[in-house]
């Protein structure tokens, strides 16, 4: 130094940083290409910035299905390994003209940050695990922004010793969000590339990771240079003896600012979750207050005037629905046709669906399939015709169970709205997974979220446990059923949970959210055309968009150890 201006610090001069970042990413890509090619899009995340890399580590850990002791041992190994790798990356990214952090000081600080991030992010990983069992978009769309909001206050943690007393500068947050975007694109590209090209592609993504580490570290180092008096070497304003830099313009608060920011984020997420449930329950309660006089009357199940020559239609709503008597779009779409709503509680002695409330759908799939089959047989006996089935969300799981357990059921055509595609791709062992960390933590998350909802603390636990046991088997058996005409109408939002493969020809994509298609005019029109044996209009642009979204979202889902069941194209 000695009063001479510091030489410019160039990114390409940090060849050690580039070698480690690219090499580790390429090594994981090679392993995944050989043993788990469906998860190859996750490889670049191994050398990403700390919060994103920790989300990567925990998803692999939670997919191993270990009891508490084994889980704790692997977690300890991951914690130490991630701490060591992040410390090395920080040291290699540090500007050449400044003294890097001392190894022990860096290790202590990085270990504390990594342990805290593991603790905060693990419930979100449990939620991601639940989405792999019961794949639909709402919990995934809630998890992703929550993960980013928790990650942002930690974005500067590994390069700032007193990070807990400061908020991240814009540059640190910007590099984190840039990494998120790049890793999302990398997963989409990896899904389209041959497996043989995945390793060099992971190397390119690793290069971006290295640049992000260099940029993040420079945010801290530049401030020390800017604050030094002219003609003097840069002076670190705090912990100078350990080689740590401060940030220009960053306020060092007398309170733990970063943890408080994370606490505010968590409280905000909880409050918004409760608000969504309260507003939804208010609408549900208003609808549930409508009279259901037709149930109390003496009218026969089948109206003799409803004889249009069409097959009767059984409408199966999803989780959180209620029965009966609400306005149903399918009744107006098929005038003169028998349209009956399915009841999750079953039928009375006269064959009428029993009224049920929002929590009644939390039942095992086997029982759900049996009750759907019983109502189909009853409609068939009353009309003498095969029954067309229109099911939404959880109702589609019931259709899988019905076709798997009752292959001879008199079904004509089937329309699946907001279908649960490839359920049970991840899962925990045993009946309920007792003793497995992933299952226990998922049940705790269900209990907590259920307490915020109108469904009670049990939430959808019975349904999820059932999907975990038999969901994939029932879906695969239903896919082999060759005696029915099938149309799947997928809301574009659900593309984030679809398998990363081309959509089958019998799939229609509409711009909507999950569970909203029974009242959507475009969806009802598609149902009317399909059941009327007319061509169903499709939008190739939306199909392509959905396929790209599915590939991109795979970057933040649970790792796929095997191809989905049913297989792509089924």
FITIMAR-571210 format. One record per residue (C-alpha): residue number from 1; residue in one letter; x, y, z. Coordinates in steps of 0.05 Angstrom, whole numbers. Example, Ala and Ser with C-alpha at 12.3 -4.5 7.8 and 13.67 -1.06 7.14 Angstrom:
{nuke 1 'A' {246 -90 156}}
{nuke 2 'S' {273 -21 143}}
end
This chain:
{nuke 1 'X' {0 0 0}}
{nuke 2 'X' {46 56 27}}
{nuke 3 'X' {5 112 -1}}
{nuke 4 'X' {2 82 -71}}
{nuke 5 'X' {-67 73 -101}}
{nuke 6 'X' {-94 3 -98}}
{nuke 7 'X' {-93 -36 -162}}
{nuke 8 'X' {-161 -49 -193}}
{nuke 9 'X' {-191 -115 -169}}
{nuke 10 'X' {-217 -155 -228}}
{nuke 11 'X' {-265 -213 -223}}
{nuke 12 'X' {-226 -258 -271}}
{nuke 13 'X' {-165 -250 -227}}
{nuke 14 'X' {-201 -291 -174}}
{nuke 15 'X' {-187 -357 -210}}
{nuke 16 'X' {-192 -396 -144}}
{nuke 17 'X' {-263 -371 -132}}
{nuke 18 'X' {-283 -388 -203}}
{nuke 19 'X' {-250 -457 -199}}
{nuke 20 'X' {-284 -476 -134}}
{nuke 21 'X' {-353 -448 -153}}
{nuke 22 'X' {-354 -480 -221}}
{nuke 23 'X' {-319 -545 -201}}
{nuke 24 'X' {-366 -561 -143}}
{nuke 25 'X' {-428 -546 -185}}
{nuke 26 'X' {-402 -590 -242}}
{nuke 27 'X' {-385 -646 -194}}
{nuke 28 'X' {-457 -647 -166}}
{nuke 29 'X' {-484 -643 -237}}
{nuke 30 'X' {-443 -704 -257}}
{nuke 31 'X' {-468 -744 -197}}
{nuke 32 'X' {-541 -724 -211}}
{nuke 33 'X' {-535 -740 -285}}
{nuke 34 'X' {-512 -810 -267}}
{nuke 35 'X' {-559 -825 -209}}
{nuke 36 'X' {-617 -775 -208}}
{nuke 37 'X' {-623 -742 -276}}
{nuke 38 'X' {-692 -714 -261}}
{nuke 39 'X' {-660 -670 -207}}
{nuke 40 'X' {-603 -644 -249}}
{nuke 41 'X' {-629 -573 -249}}
{nuke 42 'X' {-611 -566 -175}}
{nuke 43 'X' {-536 -576 -185}}
{nuke 44 'X' {-516 -502 -194}}
{nuke 45 'X' {-547 -483 -127}}
{nuke 46 'X' {-492 -519 -88}}
{nuke 47 'X' {-446 -458 -95}}
{nuke 48 'X' {-500 -405 -94}}
{nuke 49 'X' {-504 -348 -43}}
{nuke 50 'X' {-516 -375 28}}
{nuke 51 'X' {-592 -372 37}}
{nuke 52 'X' {-605 -404 -31}}
{nuke 53 'X' {-551 -456 -22}}
{nuke 54 'X' {-579 -474 47}}
{nuke 55 'X' {-648 -483 16}}
{nuke 56 'X' {-614 -531 -33}}
{nuke 57 'X' {-579 -570 23}}
{nuke 58 'X' {-641 -577 66}}
{nuke 59 'X' {-684 -603 9}}
{nuke 60 'X' {-634 -659 -4}}
{nuke 61 'X' {-631 -674 70}}
{nuke 62 'X' {-707 -677 77}}
{nuke 63 'X' {-712 -723 17}}
{nuke 64 'X' {-669 -776 51}}
{nuke 65 'X' {-724 -797 101}}
{nuke 66 'X' {-682 -808 163}}
{nuke 67 'X' {-702 -819 236}}
{nuke 68 'X' {-682 -766 286}}
{nuke 69 'X' {-612 -793 302}}
{nuke 70 'X' {-592 -804 230}}
{nuke 71 'X' {-622 -737 210}}
{nuke 72 'X' {-584 -701 265}}
{nuke 73 'X' {-518 -732 244}}
{nuke 74 'X' {-527 -715 171}}
{nuke 75 'X' {-551 -645 190}}
{nuke 76 'X' {-488 -634 231}}
{nuke 77 'X' {-446 -656 172}}
{nuke 78 'X' {-483 -610 125}}
{nuke 79 'X' {-477 -552 173}}
{nuke 80 'X' {-401 -561 178}}
{nuke 81 'X' {-393 -573 104}}
{nuke 82 'X' {-434 -512 84}}
{nuke 83 'X' {-398 -469 135}}
{nuke 84 'X' {-330 -491 108}}
{nuke 85 'X' {-350 -481 35}}
{nuke 86 'X' {-380 -412 47}}
{nuke 87 'X' {-319 -391 87}}
{nuke 88 'X' {-273 -412 30}}
{nuke 89 'X' {-316 -376 -22}}
{nuke 90 'X' {-316 -312 19}}
{nuke 91 'X' {-240 -315 27}}
{nuke 92 'X' {-229 -328 -47}}
{nuke 93 'X' {-277 -272 -66}}
{nuke 94 'X' {-244 -220 -21}}
{nuke 95 'X' {-209 -162 -57}}
{nuke 96 'X' {-135 -177 -67}}
{nuke 97 'X' {-112 -110 -38}}
{nuke 98 'X' {-148 -120 28}}
{nuke 99 'X' {-132 -170 83}}
{nuke 100 'X' {-184 -226 82}}
{nuke 101 'X' {-221 -247 146}}
{nuke 102 'X' {-181 -290 192}}
{nuke 103 'X' {-201 -364 183}}
{nuke 104 'X' {-225 -376 255}}
{nuke 105 'X' {-264 -311 258}}
{nuke 106 'X' {-296 -326 191}}
{nuke 107 'X' {-313 -397 211}}
{nuke 108 'X' {-346 -376 276}}
{nuke 109 'X' {-388 -323 242}}
{nuke 110 'X' {-407 -366 183}}
{nuke 111 'X' {-425 -425 228}}
{nuke 112 'X' {-473 -381 268}}
{nuke 113 'X' {-505 -353 206}}
{nuke 114 'X' {-513 -421 173}}
{nuke 115 'X' {-544 -452 236}}
{nuke 116 'X' {-594 -394 241}}
{nuke 117 'X' {-612 -400 167}}
{nuke 118 'X' {-622 -476 174}}
{nuke 119 'X' {-670 -463 231}}
{nuke 120 'X' {-710 -409 196}}
{nuke 121 'X' {-714 -443 128}}
{nuke 122 'X' {-730 -513 151}}
{nuke 123 'X' {-806 -502 159}}
{nuke 124 'X' {-809 -477 88}}
{nuke 125 'X' {-772 -539 65}}
{nuke 126 'X' {-825 -580 102}}
{nuke 127 'X' {-878 -542 64}}
{nuke 128 'X' {-841 -557 -1}}
{nuke 129 'X' {-839 -630 19}}
{nuke 130 'X' {-915 -628 30}}
{nuke 131 'X' {-924 -599 -40}}
{nuke 132 'X' {-885 -658 -68}}
{nuke 133 'X' {-935 -705 -35}}
{nuke 134 'X' {-997 -664 -53}}
{nuke 135 'X' {-976 -621 -112}}
{nuke 136 'X' {-1018 -558 -121}}
{nuke 137 'X' {-996 -487 -130}}
{nuke 138 'X' {-1023 -448 -70}}
{nuke 139 'X' {-972 -472 -17}}
{nuke 140 'X' {-915 -468 -67}}
{nuke 141 'X' {-934 -397 -87}}
{nuke 142 'X' {-936 -379 -13}}
{nuke 143 'X' {-870 -414 3}}
{nuke 144 'X' {-828 -381 -51}}
{nuke 145 'X' {-837 -307 -31}}
{nuke 146 'X' {-832 -327 43}}
{nuke 147 'X' {-765 -360 29}}
{nuke 148 'X' {-739 -298 -7}}
{nuke 149 'X' {-764 -251 47}}
{nuke 150 'X' {-728 -292 100}}
{nuke 151 'X' {-666 -297 56}}
{nuke 152 'X' {-660 -222 42}}
{nuke 153 'X' {-641 -201 114}}
{nuke 154 'X' {-588 -256 112}}
{nuke 155 'X' {-560 -237 43}}
{nuke 156 'X' {-500 -201 73}}
{nuke 157 'X' {-489 -245 133}}
{nuke 158 'X' {-429 -286 111}}
{nuke 159 'X' {-388 -225 91}}
{nuke 160 'X' {-404 -178 149}}
{nuke 161 'X' {-384 -196 220}}
{nuke 162 'X' {-437 -153 255}}
{nuke 163 'X' {-490 -169 204}}
{nuke 164 'X' {-543 -177 258}}
{nuke 165 'X' {-538 -103 275}}
{nuke 166 'X' {-545 -79 203}}
{nuke 167 'X' {-594 -87 147}}
{nuke 168 'X' {-568 -113 80}}
{nuke 169 'X' {-546 -59 31}}
{nuke 170 'X' {-583 -56 -36}}
{nuke 171 'X' {-524 -88 -71}}
{nuke 172 'X' {-527 -150 -27}}
{nuke 173 'X' {-602 -157 -37}}
{nuke 174 'X' {-593 -145 -112}}
{nuke 175 'X' {-542 -201 -119}}
{nuke 176 'X' {-588 -249 -81}}
{nuke 177 'X' {-647 -235 -126}}
{nuke 178 'X' {-602 -239 -188}}
{nuke 179 'X' {-578 -307 -165}}
{nuke 180 'X' {-650 -330 -154}}
{nuke 181 'X' {-668 -309 -225}}
{nuke 182 'X' {-606 -342 -256}}
{nuke 183 'X' {-616 -407 -218}}
{nuke 184 'X' {-689 -409 -240}}
{nuke 185 'X' {-669 -400 -312}}
{nuke 186 'X' {-614 -452 -304}}
{nuke 187 'X' {-664 -504 -281}}
{nuke 188 'X' {-709 -490 -341}}
{nuke 189 'X' {-650 -496 -389}}
{nuke 190 'X' {-625 -559 -356}}
{nuke 191 'X' {-693 -592 -366}}
{nuke 192 'X' {-689 -579 -441}}
{nuke 193 'X' {-617 -601 -449}}
{nuke 194 'X' {-593 -672 -459}}
{nuke 195 'X' {-564 -703 -396}}
{nuke 196 'X' {-495 -705 -427}}
{nuke 197 'X' {-493 -628 -432}}
{nuke 198 'X' {-515 -616 -360}}
{nuke 199 'X' {-445 -616 -331}}
{nuke 200 'X' {-416 -559 -373}}
{nuke 201 'X' {-482 -521 -365}}
{nuke 202 'X' {-475 -527 -289}}
{nuke 203 'X' {-404 -499 -297}}
{nuke 204 'X' {-432 -437 -331}}
{nuke 205 'X' {-482 -428 -275}}
{nuke 206 'X' {-425 -437 -226}}
{nuke 207 'X' {-389 -380 -260}}
{nuke 208 'X' {-449 -336 -246}}
{nuke 209 'X' {-447 -359 -174}}
{nuke 210 'X' {-374 -338 -170}}
{nuke 211 'X' {-391 -270 -198}}
{nuke 212 'X' {-446 -262 -146}}
{nuke 213 'X' {-398 -279 -90}}
{nuke 214 'X' {-348 -230 -117}}
{nuke 215 'X' {-401 -175 -123}}
{nuke 216 'X' {-430 -189 -54}}
{nuke 217 'X' {-361 -186 -21}}
{nuke 218 'X' {-344 -123 -60}}
{nuke 219 'X' {-404 -88 -29}}
{nuke 220 'X' {-369 -92 38}}
{nuke 221 'X' {-298 -81 14}}
{nuke 222 'X' {-313 -19 -29}}
{nuke 223 'X' {-342 18 30}}
{nuke 224 'X' {-277 10 69}}
{nuke 225 'X' {-238 38 11}}
{nuke 226 'X' {-286 97 2}}
{nuke 227 'X' {-283 115 75}}
{nuke 228 'X' {-207 117 79}}
{nuke 229 'X' {-173 186 79}}
{nuke 230 'X' {-136 206 17}}
{nuke 231 'X' {-66 177 12}}
{nuke 232 'X' {-78 126 68}}
{nuke 233 'X' {-93 52 64}}
{nuke 234 'X' {-165 30 73}}
{nuke 235 'X' {-183 26 146}}
{nuke 236 'X' {-236 -23 169}}
{nuke 237 'X' {-283 14 216}}
{nuke 238 'X' {-299 -47 259}}
{nuke 239 'X' {-265 -113 276}}
{nuke 240 'X' {-205 -90 235}}
{nuke 241 'X' {-159 -139 269}}
{nuke 242 'X' {-200 -196 239}}
{nuke 243 'X' {-200 -166 170}}
{nuke 244 'X' {-275 -153 166}}
{nuke 245 'X' {-301 -93 127}}
{nuke 246 'X' {-358 -45 142}}
{nuke 247 'X' {-407 -17 92}}
{nuke 248 'X' {-412 55 72}}
{nuke 249 'X' {-478 85 93}}
{nuke 250 'X' {-500 23 131}}
{nuke 251 'X' {-526 40 200}}
{nuke 252 'X' {-500 -4 256}}
{nuke 253 'X' {-561 -7 301}}
{nuke 254 'X' {-557 -17 377}}
{nuke 255 'X' {-608 -74 369}}
{nuke 256 'X' {-604 -137 326}}
{nuke 257 'X' {-634 -105 264}}
{nuke 258 'X' {-628 -165 217}}
{nuke 259 'X' {-661 -216 264}}
{nuke 260 'X' {-716 -165 279}}
{nuke 261 'X' {-728 -156 205}}
{nuke 262 'X' {-734 -231 197}}
{nuke 263 'X' {-783 -233 256}}
{nuke 264 'X' {-825 -179 223}}
{nuke 265 'X' {-825 -219 158}}
{nuke 266 'X' {-847 -283 193}}
{nuke 267 'X' {-902 -245 231}}
{nuke 268 'X' {-925 -213 166}}
{nuke 269 'X' {-929 -281 131}}
{nuke 270 'X' {-970 -309 189}}
{nuke 271 'X' {-1016 -249 190}}
{nuke 272 'X' {-1028 -252 114}}
{nuke 273 'X' {-1041 -327 119}}
{nuke 274 'X' {-1093 -316 173}}
{nuke 275 'X' {-1124 -259 133}}
{nuke 276 'X' {-1132 -302 72}}
{nuke 277 'X' {-1166 -356 112}}
{nuke 278 'X' {-1211 -306 148}}
{nuke 279 'X' {-1234 -274 83}}
{nuke 280 'X' {-1244 -343 51}}
{nuke 281 'X' {-1283 -368 111}}
{nuke 282 'X' {-1327 -305 110}}
{nuke 283 'X' {-1345 -319 38}}
{nuke 284 'X' {-1356 -392 53}}
{nuke 285 'X' {-1400 -377 112}}
{nuke 286 'X' {-1442 -328 72}}
{nuke 287 'X' {-1453 -380 19}}
{nuke 288 'X' {-1466 -435 69}}
{nuke 289 'X' {-1523 -394 98}}
{nuke 290 'X' {-1564 -402 35}}
{nuke 291 'X' {-1625 -446 42}}
{nuke 292 'X' {-1620 -519 21}}
{nuke 293 'X' {-1695 -531 18}}
{nuke 294 'X' {-1691 -582 -38}}
{nuke 295 'X' {-1658 -630 10}}
{nuke 296 'X' {-1716 -625 59}}
{nuke 297 'X' {-1769 -634 5}}
{nuke 298 'X' {-1799 -697 -23}}
{nuke 299 'X' {-1776 -688 -95}}
{nuke 300 'X' {-1747 -751 -126}}
{nuke 301 'X' {-1672 -755 -138}}
{nuke 302 'X' {-1680 -752 -213}}
{nuke 303 'X' {-1727 -702 -245}}
{nuke 304 'X' {-1768 -737 -299}}
{nuke 305 'X' {-1765 -673 -341}}
{nuke 306 'X' {-1689 -676 -342}}
{nuke 307 'X' {-1684 -723 -401}}
{nuke 308 'X' {-1642 -692 -455}}
{nuke 309 'X' {-1607 -754 -478}}
{nuke 310 'X' {-1542 -732 -446}}
{nuke 311 'X' {-1506 -774 -395}}
{nuke 312 'X' {-1518 -752 -323}}
{nuke 313 'X' {-1462 -710 -294}}
{nuke 314 'X' {-1431 -719 -225}}
{nuke 315 'X' {-1396 -656 -201}}
{nuke 316 'X' {-1342 -666 -148}}
{nuke 317 'X' {-1316 -603 -115}}
{nuke 318 'X' {-1249 -598 -79}}
{nuke 319 'X' {-1223 -589 -8}}
{nuke 320 'X' {-1258 -535 31}}
{nuke 321 'X' {-1322 -540 -11}}
{nuke 322 'X' {-1391 -552 18}}
{nuke 323 'X' {-1455 -585 -2}}
{nuke 324 'X' {-1509 -573 -22}}
{nuke 325 'X' {-1553 -521 -55}}
{nuke 326 'X' {-1502 -470 -78}}
{nuke 327 'X' {-1506 -442 -148}}
{nuke 328 'X' {-1469 -489 -195}}
{nuke 329 'X' {-1445 -468 -263}}
{nuke 330 'X' {-1452 -538 -291}}
{nuke 331 'X' {-1527 -536 -280}}
{nuke 332 'X' {-1533 -477 -327}}
{nuke 333 'X' {-1484 -507 -376}}
{nuke 334 'X' {-1525 -570 -385}}
{nuke 335 'X' {-1599 -551 -385}}
{nuke 336 'X' {-1644 -610 -381}}
{nuke 337 'X' {-1587 -655 -359}}
{nuke 338 'X' {-1583 -689 -291}}
{nuke 339 'X' {-1526 -654 -254}}
{nuke 340 'X' {-1514 -678 -183}}
{nuke 341 'X' {-1463 -655 -133}}
{nuke 342 'X' {-1420 -706 -98}}
{nuke 343 'X' {-1420 -707 -22}}
{nuke 344 'X' {-1357 -724 17}}
{nuke 345 'X' {-1403 -751 71}}
{nuke 346 'X' {-1438 -799 25}}
{nuke 347 'X' {-1512 -808 10}}
{nuke 348 'X' {-1575 -818 51}}
{nuke 349 'X' {-1622 -877 43}}
{nuke 350 'X' {-1657 -843 -16}}
{nuke 351 'X' {-1591 -835 -53}}
{nuke 352 'X' {-1587 -760 -42}}
{nuke 353 'X' {-1519 -729 -25}}
{nuke 354 'X' {-1513 -711 48}}
{nuke 355 'X' {-1497 -639 67}}
{nuke 356 'X' {-1425 -628 89}}
{nuke 357 'X' {-1381 -571 113}}
{nuke 358 'X' {-1313 -545 94}}
{nuke 359 'X' {-1274 -596 136}}
{nuke 360 'X' {-1310 -658 112}}
{nuke 361 'X' {-1261 -671 55}}
{nuke 362 'X' {-1205 -691 102}}
{nuke 363 'X' {-1215 -766 91}}
{nuke 364 'X' {-1172 -823 64}}
{nuke 365 'X' {-1169 -832 -12}}
{nuke 366 'X' {-1195 -903 -8}}
{nuke 367 'X' {-1259 -881 27}}
{nuke 368 'X' {-1265 -822 -21}}
{nuke 369 'X' {-1259 -867 -82}}
{nuke 370 'X' {-1311 -916 -54}}
{nuke 371 'X' {-1361 -860 -41}}
{nuke 372 'X' {-1353 -831 -111}}
{nuke 373 'X' {-1363 -901 -140}}
{nuke 374 'X' {-1426 -911 -98}}
{nuke 375 'X' {-1456 -845 -123}}
{nuke 376 'X' {-1437 -862 -195}}
{nuke 377 'X' {-1472 -929 -189}}
{nuke 378 'X' {-1533 -896 -159}}
{nuke 379 'X' {-1538 -845 -216}}
{nuke 380 'X' {-1528 -901 -266}}
{nuke 381 'X' {-1584 -942 -235}}
{nuke 382 'X' {-1631 -882 -236}}
{nuke 383 'X' {-1617 -861 -308}}
{nuke 384 'X' {-1595 -924 -342}}
{nuke 385 'X' {-1536 -887 -372}}
{nuke 386 'X' {-1462 -881 -359}}
{nuke 387 'X' {-1443 -823 -315}}
{nuke 388 'X' {-1397 -766 -337}}
{nuke 389 'X' {-1353 -741 -280}}
{nuke 390 'X' {-1328 -670 -271}}
{nuke 391 'X' {-1279 -665 -212}}
{nuke 392 'X' {-1237 -609 -185}}
{nuke 393 'X' {-1174 -610 -141}}
{nuke 394 'X' {-1182 -662 -86}}
{nuke 395 'X' {-1240 -691 -126}}
{nuke 396 'X' {-1190 -712 -180}}
{nuke 397 'X' {-1153 -753 -128}}
{nuke 398 'X' {-1219 -787 -112}}
{nuke 399 'X' {-1229 -802 -186}}
{nuke 400 'X' {-1160 -836 -188}}
{nuke 401 'X' {-1180 -877 -127}}
{nuke 402 'X' {-1247 -895 -157}}
{nuke 403 'X' {-1217 -919 -223}}
{nuke 404 'X' {-1162 -957 -186}}
{nuke 405 'X' {-1209 -992 -137}}
{nuke 406 'X' {-1271 -999 -181}}
{nuke 407 'X' {-1247 -1010 -253}}
{nuke 408 'X' {-1317 -1031 -275}}
{nuke 409 'X' {-1352 -968 -252}}
{nuke 410 'X' {-1401 -943 -306}}
{nuke 411 'X' {-1364 -878 -323}}
{nuke 412 'X' {-1369 -846 -391}}
{nuke 413 'X' {-1325 -784 -397}}
{nuke 414 'X' {-1282 -752 -343}}
{nuke 415 'X' {-1261 -680 -337}}
{nuke 416 'X' {-1208 -662 -286}}
{nuke 417 'X' {-1206 -589 -266}}
{nuke 418 'X' {-1144 -564 -228}}
{nuke 419 'X' {-1120 -637 -226}}
{nuke 420 'X' {-1070 -661 -175}}
{nuke 421 'X' {-1018 -685 -225}}
{nuke 422 'X' {-968 -740 -203}}
{nuke 423 'X' {-987 -742 -129}}
{nuke 424 'X' {-943 -776 -78}}
{nuke 425 'X' {-877 -767 -115}}
{nuke 426 'X' {-842 -755 -48}}
{nuke 427 'X' {-865 -787 16}}
{nuke 428 'X' {-848 -813 84}}
{nuke 429 'X' {-848 -885 104}}
{nuke 430 'X' {-899 -923 145}}
{nuke 431 'X' {-971 -906 159}}
{nuke 432 'X' {-958 -836 183}}
{nuke 433 'X' {-882 -830 183}}
{nuke 434 'X' {-877 -827 259}}
{nuke 435 'X' {-805 -819 280}}
{nuke 436 'X' {-783 -789 214}}
{nuke 437 'X' {-763 -716 219}}
{nuke 438 'X' {-794 -697 152}}
{nuke 439 'X' {-861 -726 172}}
{nuke 440 'X' {-861 -699 242}}
{nuke 441 'X' {-843 -628 220}}
{nuke 442 'X' {-893 -630 163}}
{nuke 443 'X' {-948 -651 213}}
{nuke 444 'X' {-926 -593 258}}
{nuke 445 'X' {-932 -545 199}}
{nuke 446 'X' {-1001 -573 182}}
{nuke 447 'X' {-1022 -565 254}}
{nuke 448 'X' {-998 -492 256}}
{nuke 449 'X' {-1028 -472 189}}
{nuke 450 'X' {-1092 -511 205}}
{nuke 451 'X' {-1099 -470 268}}
{nuke 452 'X' {-1100 -407 225}}
{nuke 453 'X' {-1153 -437 179}}
{nuke 454 'X' {-1227 -454 188}}
{nuke 455 'X' {-1209 -528 182}}
{nuke 456 'X' {-1179 -536 251}}
{nuke 457 'X' {-1111 -559 273}}
{nuke 458 'X' {-1118 -626 238}}
{nuke 459 'X' {-1120 -588 172}}
{nuke 460 'X' {-1113 -638 114}}
{nuke 461 'X' {-1069 -687 154}}
{nuke 462 'X' {-1112 -748 140}}
{nuke 463 'X' {-1114 -732 66}}
{nuke 464 'X' {-1039 -719 62}}
{nuke 465 'X' {-1023 -784 99}}
{nuke 466 'X' {-1068 -822 51}}
{nuke 467 'X' {-1037 -790 -11}}
{nuke 468 'X' {-969 -807 18}}
{nuke 469 'X' {-988 -880 22}}
{nuke 470 'X' {-1029 -893 -40}}
{nuke 471 'X' {-1034 -830 -82}}
{nuke 472 'X' {-980 -848 -133}}
{nuke 473 'X' {-1006 -919 -139}}
{nuke 474 'X' {-1078 -897 -151}}
{nuke 475 'X' {-1057 -845 -202}}
{nuke 476 'X' {-1015 -896 -240}}
{nuke 477 'X' {-1073 -946 -240}}
{nuke 478 'X' {-1121 -892 -265}}
{nuke 479 'X' {-1074 -873 -321}}
{nuke 480 'X' {-1077 -945 -346}}
{nuke 481 'X' {-1153 -943 -349}}
{nuke 482 'X' {-1168 -944 -424}}
{nuke 483 'X' {-1245 -944 -423}}
{nuke 484 'X' {-1258 -870 -411}}
{nuke 485 'X' {-1250 -805 -448}}
{nuke 486 'X' {-1208 -757 -407}}
{nuke 487 'X' {-1197 -682 -409}}
{nuke 488 'X' {-1152 -645 -360}}
{nuke 489 'X' {-1160 -570 -351}}
{nuke 490 'X' {-1100 -541 -315}}
{nuke 491 'X' {-1098 -470 -288}}
{nuke 492 'X' {-1034 -435 -309}}
{nuke 493 'X' {-1015 -423 -236}}
{nuke 494 'X' {-1011 -498 -225}}
{nuke 495 'X' {-956 -503 -277}}
{nuke 496 'X' {-906 -491 -220}}
{nuke 497 'X' {-922 -560 -192}}
{nuke 498 'X' {-926 -599 -258}}
{nuke 499 'X' {-873 -651 -277}}
{nuke 500 'X' {-820 -624 -323}}
{nuke 501 'X' {-843 -658 -387}}
{nuke 502 'X' {-886 -642 -448}}
{nuke 503 'X' {-960 -638 -433}}
{nuke 504 'X' {-1004 -693 -461}}
{nuke 505 'X' {-1051 -677 -518}}
{nuke 506 'X' {-1113 -682 -474}}
{nuke 507 'X' {-1091 -623 -430}}
{nuke 508 'X' {-1120 -553 -435}}
{nuke 509 'X' {-1086 -495 -399}}
{nuke 510 'X' {-1126 -434 -377}}
{nuke 511 'X' {-1103 -370 -343}}
{nuke 512 'X' {-1129 -382 -273}}
{nuke 513 'X' {-1111 -403 -203}}
{nuke 514 'X' {-1119 -471 -171}}
{nuke 515 'X' {-1189 -490 -150}}
{nuke 516 'X' {-1225 -434 -187}}
{nuke 517 'X' {-1245 -470 -250}}
{nuke 518 'X' {-1314 -496 -232}}
{nuke 519 'X' {-1339 -424 -235}}
{nuke 520 'X' {-1294 -402 -293}}
{nuke 521 'X' {-1333 -390 -358}}
{nuke 522 'X' {-1276 -414 -402}}
{nuke 523 'X' {-1268 -477 -362}}
{nuke 524 'X' {-1343 -490 -361}}
{nuke 525 'X' {-1344 -479 -436}}
{nuke 526 'X' {-1288 -531 -445}}
{nuke 527 'X' {-1327 -580 -402}}
{nuke 528 'X' {-1390 -568 -443}}
{nuke 529 'X' {-1354 -578 -509}}
{nuke 530 'X' {-1318 -641 -486}}
{nuke 531 'X' {-1379 -675 -456}}
{nuke 532 'X' {-1418 -655 -518}}
{nuke 533 'X' {-1365 -690 -562}}
{nuke 534 'X' {-1344 -625 -595}}
{nuke 535 'X' {-1272 -600 -605}}
{nuke 536 'X' {-1243 -565 -545}}
{nuke 537 'X' {-1205 -502 -561}}
{nuke 538 'X' {-1134 -499 -535}}
{nuke 539 'X' {-1081 -444 -534}}
{nuke 540 'X' {-1012 -470 -555}}
{nuke 541 'X' {-979 -409 -524}}
{nuke 542 'X' {-1008 -425 -456}}
{nuke 543 'X' {-986 -498 -462}}
{nuke 544 'X' {-915 -476 -479}}
{nuke 545 'X' {-916 -425 -422}}
{nuke 546 'X' {-938 -479 -373}}
{nuke 547 'X' {-882 -526 -394}}
{nuke 548 'X' {-830 -471 -386}}
{nuke 549 'X' {-859 -452 -318}}
{nuke 550 'X' {-857 -524 -295}}
{nuke 551 'X' {-784 -531 -314}}
{nuke 552 'X' {-765 -465 -281}}
{nuke 553 'X' {-803 -480 -217}}
{nuke 554 'X' {-767 -546 -210}}
{nuke 555 'X' {-707 -506 -185}}
{nuke 556 'X' {-745 -494 -119}}
{nuke 557 'X' {-783 -559 -111}}
{nuke 558 'X' {-761 -622 -76}}
{nuke 559 'X' {-709 -662 -115}}
{nuke 560 'X' {-738 -716 -160}}
{nuke 561 'X' {-701 -781 -149}}
{nuke 562 'X' {-741 -816 -203}}
{nuke 563 'X' {-786 -800 -261}}
{nuke 564 'X' {-858 -782 -242}}
{nuke 565 'X' {-913 -833 -237}}
{nuke 566 'X' {-954 -835 -281}}
{nuke 567 'X' {-897 -825 -330}}
{nuke 568 'X' {-893 -763 -374}}
{nuke 569 'X' {-945 -766 -430}}
{nuke 570 'X' {-993 -811 -392}}
end
